[in-house]
Amino acid sequence: MTPEDAFKSGSGFESGDVWALIVGVGCVVVLIIAAWVLTSCYRGWAKNNLDGDEALHTAIKAILIIVVMFWILLS
């Protein structure tokens, strides 16, 4: 019995289905965190607690994190 057959027998799911679930949850978590960061950044900018350069750098970093994490999770 291969490890994949043992996994399917024990869990009732294919390993590819579990992998898709893990990747999907990971992508959703990354998007939620990035949305939270960008929303907080906008609120700080709107209240003049952040200047434009700091807000821009924060937005670029958040988008870069999204791209890198999606590349890691989906590759």
Secondary structure, 3 states (H helix, E strand, C coil): CCHHHHHHHHHCCCHHHHHHHHHHHHHHHHHHHHHHHHHHHHHHHHCCCCCHHHHHHHHHHHHHHHHHHHHHHHC
